[in-house]
Amino acid sequence: MKNVDAFLVIYSVVAFSTVSILSLFEEAAIDVYGVLFIVEFFIVSELAPPFPPKQQRRRTLIAMVLIVIFTGILTRRILEILP
Amino acid sequence: MGQTSCWVCGGAILTEDGFCSNCGTQLIRKDEKTQIRQPVVHVGSRTVIGVFLTVVGGVVGALSYFMGIVPMIAFGLASFLIGIMALWLPDSGSISSSLLTDSILPSLLNMENLLQDLDLDERGIYIPTSGLGVSPKVFVPLALTPETKKPPVGLIHSRRIFVTVGRKPEDRGILLDAPGGEILSTIERSLRMDFSRIPLEDLASHLDSGFKSLEIAGVSSLTQEHGRVKIQMELKDLVDMESRLRNLAPRLSEHVGTPLVSAVAAAVSKSARKHVTIRSVVFEPRDRQINMIFNMAD
C-alpha cells in the first residue's frame, strides 16, 4: 500500500469512528465534529508514513486550509464566551 | 533576451530557444520548471472512490443540514473531506521498478566497464561536502597512497573524470558522481535538511524518514564503533535492481556501491564530515535486507 493510501485509510477509520462515537453521546454541535476532524488530520499526518515531496506540498495546502477553518471556529467560540 | 554559455562547448547560447548555436546541444536548465501539462487527477480506483465520497458527503451533508440531524451532517462532512483529499493528493506517479532498472542499468554497466578497463581495484572514497541537495563525489584511486587515501575536499567542484591528487604518477584516480547522489539530493530536499548539519547519531531517523517518503526502503538500525558505521536497511522496492546489479556489475557494487548503498554512503560522509569507504555490503533478497559497513577516515 502506498503512503498516501495508508494515510487516507487511517484517516477514514479515525474520522468515521469519531462520528459514530460522538453520535452515541448525542453531540449536537457541528463545530465539535469539525474541530476533531481537523485535529485528527494533523495527528494522522504525523503518525502515517511520510509523503513524497509533491504529495507533501499538497497535504501542506490542505493543512493550511484546515488551520484557517480551525481558527474561524475558535474565534467564533471565543467571541461567544467574551462578554 | 538572456544569454549564457553552453556547458558542453562553451559557446554563447540564447536562453529563449534553449539550443547552443555552436554545437547544437539542447540545454535545459535544472532550475527551469517543465511546462508539461499534467491532469489534476488520474482516473483510477482512488479517483472513483474520491468522487463517490465527495458526492455522497455533499448530498448527505446538505440534506441533513435542512433536516437538522447533526451526526448525519458530520458523516457527510467527513465523507466530503476524505473524498476531496483522495482527489487532491496525487498519485506518486512512480514508474515500475523493472522499467527503472532497465533504464539505469546501461549507465551503471558503463561505469563497471570503465572500472574494469582501468583495472581499478581500490574502493571508492566518498569525499565529504556540505549544502542542501549537494551530493558527495566518489574518488576511485589507482593505488592507495598517502595522498589518495584522503583526496582533497576541493575535488567536489571538479568536473573532470581523471584527476591527480599528488605529484607521483600513482596519485591518480577517477572522480565519479555518486550513483546514489540524486537519491540523497531528493531526500534532503524533501526533508528540507542538509545532512552535513546533523550529527551522525541522528542520521538513522532522518534517512529512514527520507527513504520511506520515497517508498523504497526503511533504515532499521545505525551503529557506530571504532571508525565504522553499520547500517541495516529493509527494502520495500528495488530488490530486483539490487540483485541484478550485484550480478552484472560486481566491481561497481563492491567498490562504489549500488545507487541505494551509494546514497547511504554519501549521507554518512556528509553527516560525519569524513571520507567514507564501503567496507562490506551484504544483501539478503529473501528478507529484503541490506547490511552495510562503512569505514570512516580519521
Contacts between the chains, C-beta under 8 A, distances in Angstrom:
chain1	res1	chain2	res2	distance
A	2	B	91	7.9
A	2	B	92	6.2
A	2	B	215	6.5
A	3	B	92	7.8
A	3	B	212	7.3
A	3	B	213	7.2
A	3	B	215	6.0
A	4	B	89	5.1
A	4	B	91	7.6
A	4	B	92	7.0
A	5	B	46	7.1
A	7	B	89	7.8
A	8	B	46	7.8
A	8	B	82	6.6
A	8	B	85	6.3
A	8	B	86	5.7
A	8	B	89	7.5
A	11	B	82	6.5
A	11	B	85	7.3
A	12	B	78	8.0
A	12	B	82	5.2
A	15	B	78	4.3
A	15	B	81	7.1
A	15	B	82	6.5
A	16	B	75	7.5
A	16	B	78	6.0
A	18	B	74	7.9
A	18	B	78	7.6
A	19	B	71	6.2
A	19	B	74	4.9
A	19	B	75	5.0
A	19	B	78	5.7
A	22	B	71	7.1
A	22	B	74	7.1
A	23	B	71	3.6
A	23	B	74	7.5
A	27	B	70	7.0
A	27	B	71	7.6
A	28	B	70	5.1
A	29	B	70	7.3
A	30	B	70	5.7
A	30	B	73	5.5
A	30	B	74	6.3
A	30	B	77	7.4
A	33	B	70	7.7
A	33	B	73	7.7
A	33	B	74	3.8
A	33	B	77	6.5
A	33	B	78	7.7
A	34	B	77	6.8
A	37	B	77	6.9
A	37	B	78	6.2
A	37	B	81	6.2
A	49	B	212	5.2
A	49	B	213	7.6
A	50	B	190	8.0
A	50	B	209	5.3
A	50	B	210	7.9
A	50	B	212	5.5
A	50	B	213	3.9
A	51	B	89	7.8
A	51	B	213	6.1
A	52	B	92	5.0
A	52	B	190	7.0
A	52	B	213	5.6
A	52	B	214	6.3
A	52	B	215	6.9
A	53	B	186	7.3
A	53	B	189	6.6
A	53	B	190	4.2
A	53	B	213	7.4
A	54	B	90	6.4
A	54	B	92	7.5
A	54	B	93	7.8
A	55	B	89	5.4
A	55	B	90	6.2
A	55	B	92	6.5
A	56	B	190	6.7
A	56	B	213	7.3
A	58	B	88	5.8
A	58	B	89	5.5
A	58	B	90	6.6
A	59	B	89	6.4
A	61	B	88	7.9
A	62	B	85	6.4
A	62	B	88	6.6
A	62	B	89	7.8
